[in-house]
């Protein structure tokens, strides 16, 4: 599952640089996670880095993107293959 940033986001910017996949960008009002790039940090870290640093607890799993650990790892490897 990809993570999603909720409206509680205050735009503090702390999560952006910690994402190993450069999946987080600034939106019009809140920050956004690209579900095609989020691997739940599988392949890079033991825990989700954005969740760990968000002071507003504004990041949750998005049930619209169901993926297995194997699929998440394959996504990570594809993103970093170049
Ligand atoms: Fe990036 Fe990891 Fe957060 Fe996904 S869970 S957006 S890969 S920091």
Boltz pocket constraint, residues with backbone or C-beta under 6 A from the ligand:
constraints:
  - pocket:
      binder: B
      contacts: [[A, 3], [A, 15], [A, 18], [A, 19], [A, 20], [A, 21], [A, 22], [A, 23], [A, 24], [A, 33], [A, 37], [A, 38], [A, 39], [A, 40], [A, 41], [A, 42], [A, 47], [A, 48], [A, 49], [A, 50], [A, 51]]
      max_distance: 6.0
